[in-house]
């Protein structure tokens, strides 16, 4: 998949899963930055009544999300959830597609017909979210099994889920299927301590979520979700193991979402003391500090990257706001899988 920002240029190249540590880290950081800046803009538009439905921010989870995508490659499957803006962008979604979904443009991939998080391009391996409550695990497992039946090899499927979603039947059934069939599936659990307002202590009794991996007979990995370098390395190993025939891989990241469940939620239920622990560290700020410490970037360069991201976001939003909204009196509302739309639709 290529990156296309429509009227604006891509600021970094799409994820390839290759490159030096410095190049990978810098690229991942800039996707994180673009995700943060774009979501801050979407939140502002939501508060101003310009976005309907809701807006769910990935603030605090960008390091984990982007690390999944940069370790995937063309031909793989990625099924992101509501806090995966960084991973979506790094995997190949354009800022134009993202903005069109949030503002309901009829020119977007979803034609303005669905919520802003249920977006994707399945034919490119970028799955549209059905639900964040475990549903995407069996969906990706099924797609991988179908590929095997067709004789297709070498592809990895990855999806994310929160710790609360691990309590659902879909999670169990999907992971169990993947384990029995030894599918190349990477399940990334963002343990952000709260399933909406329900604390993790009310979700599972095991000492650590990664302990669940052993119960399914699959490999488990733990990582500090606020540490970009650690996330990149852990996901590199997990994706590599899945691709090399190691079967399903479960990655559990410890972190804290730094915003409410959605922009409608003030997250007053989060323990203030927890926010002051290492779990509450802002992964974007931590990544910036690491860049400066390693002398991979200067404060001036970081400021310039942020300004460039803001410019791209502002220009894209301005362009999309001039685009038409869907008109129920004119739409035929036929499925996007129809031949006419598949063959004729493009955002470029």
Secondary structure as GFF3:
##gff-version 3
##sequence-region A 1 348
A	DSSP	alpha_helix	21	47	.	.	.	ID=ss1
A	DSSP	alpha_helix	62	70	.	.	.	ID=ss2
A	DSSP	beta_strand	77	79	.	.	.	ID=ss3
A	DSSP	alpha_helix	85	91	.	.	.	ID=ss4
A	DSSP	alpha_helix	95	103	.	.	.	ID=ss5
A	DSSP	three_ten_helix	122	124	.	.	.	ID=ss6
A	DSSP	alpha_helix	135	149	.	.	.	ID=ss7
A	DSSP	beta_strand	157	162	.	.	.	ID=ss8
A	DSSP	three_ten_helix	164	167	.	.	.	ID=ss9
A	DSSP	alpha_helix	169	181	.	.	.	ID=ss10
A	DSSP	beta_strand	185	191	.	.	.	ID=ss11
A	DSSP	beta_strand	194	195	.	.	.	ID=ss12
A	DSSP	beta_strand	198	199	.	.	.	ID=ss13
A	DSSP	three_ten_helix	200	202	.	.	.	ID=ss14
A	DSSP	alpha_helix	211	216	.	.	.	ID=ss15
A	DSSP	beta_strand	219	224	.	.	.	ID=ss16
A	DSSP	alpha_helix	228	243	.	.	.	ID=ss17
A	DSSP	beta_strand	249	254	.	.	.	ID=ss18
A	DSSP	alpha_helix	272	275	.	.	.	ID=ss19
A	DSSP	three_ten_helix	278	280	.	.	.	ID=ss20
A	DSSP	alpha_helix	283	294	.	.	.	ID=ss21
A	DSSP	alpha_helix	299	320	.	.	.	ID=ss22
A	DSSP	alpha_helix	339	344	.	.	.	ID=ss23
###
